[in-house]
Amino acid sequence: MLTNELRDGLIKKASQVWQRAYAPYSNYSVGAALLAESGAIYEGVNIENAVYPLTICAERVAVFKAVSEGERAFQAIAVVTKNGGTPCGSCRQVLAEFGLDTMVLIADASGTLLGTYTVAELLPDAFGEADIQ
């Protein structure tokens, strides 16, 4: 269960890491903090590249860090941007791979919570394992 204390802590962590983003081209920094079912928190920032398709989003950095450490189930992810932007389609699909019920907390750079969604709400009719069986 995602308590108010956990929610606020995730947003605070995402706000802190937001400042470490590498976004020299878009100047659009993103910070993410992912809460695994184990209770561990994995942070991520967007990392841009002059070859733009090689750029990776903060949400995917956090998920890939968690998965590389053996995590497979997540409770929530906080995403912080200057204006409360939501995850891109690629990030939504990656999050869907690990659970449509994962909560997505959207906050701005001041740490103000602007919206709470499930991955399923952000990616209705998600493509998944059942579609390739």
N, C-alpha and C positions, 0 to 999 in steps of 0.2 A: 504494500500500500504506500502510495506517495503522500507523505505527510507534508504539511505546510513548511516544516523545518527542512525536510529534504528538498522540497521544491525551491525554497529560497537559497539553500546552499548550492544547488546546481546552477541556479542563475548567477549567483555570486562567482562561482568558479568560471563559468563561461564568460562573464564580464571581465574577469582578471586575465584570462588567456587571450581574449579578444585583442588585447594590446600587443600580443606577440605575432599576430598574423603577418604574413609576407604578401602584401598587396600593392606593389609599386606601380602597377599598370591601371588597375581599376580604382584604387584607393577605397575599396569596399572591403573592410575587414570583417571577418566572421570568427566568432569563438563558439566552441561547443563543449559541453560536459555531458557525458553519457553515463548513466547509472545502470550497472549490470545487476542482474538478479542476485549475484553473490554479495552485493553491497559495494563493490569496487567502483571507482569513478575514473573514467578515461577522458582525457582532454584532447581537443583538436583545434587547429586553426587552419584557415585557408592558406594555401601556398601557391602563389602564381608563378608563371614561367613565361618568358618571352615567346616561346612556342605555346600559344594559349591552350591548345587541347591537352597539354601536359599539366595544366593547373588542376589542383585537387581541392575539394571543398572541406571545410572544417568538420562537417558531420561525418563524412567518409573517413577522414583521418582518425577520428575518435572510434568509429566502428572497427576500422582495420586494426588499430592498436589493440582494442579489446579482443577481437577474434584471434589475433596473433598470440594473445596471452591465454587462449583457451575458452574465452567466454562465448556463449551462444544465445543467451537470453537477456533481454534488457527491459528495465522498468520505464525509463524516461530519458529524454535528451533535452537539454536546454540549449537554445541557439540564440546568440546575441549578435546583433548588427546595429549600425547607427540608427536605423529607422524601423527595426522590427521585421525585416524580410524573412520569408519562410524558406524552407529547404527547396532546392531545385529538384527537378524530376528525377535526376540520377540518384540524388541522395534519398529521395522518397522510396525509390525502388530498392536501394541497398538496405534501408531500414526495414522495408516490407519483408525482405528475405528472412529477417530474424524476429518478426512478430508484428502483426497488424495492430495489436493492442498497446504497443509502446506509446507512451505519452510524449508529445512534442510540445515543449514550452517555448514560446516565442517572446523575446524581450528586446528592449532597445539598449543602447549603450549606457544609459543611466541605471540599468537593472530593473526597469519597470516591466512587469509582466503584461504583455499585450494580448496574448491568446494562448489557449491550451487546446490541443487537438490530439486525436489518436492518429497513428500512421494511416489507418483505414480511412479516416475522414479526409486526410490530405491526398490519398491515392485510392479513390474508389475503384472497385473492380480490378484490383492489382493483379498483375501477372505473377504467377507463383509456381511452385513445384507441381501442383495438381494439373497445371496447364501443359506440362511436358511429359506427363505419365502416359 
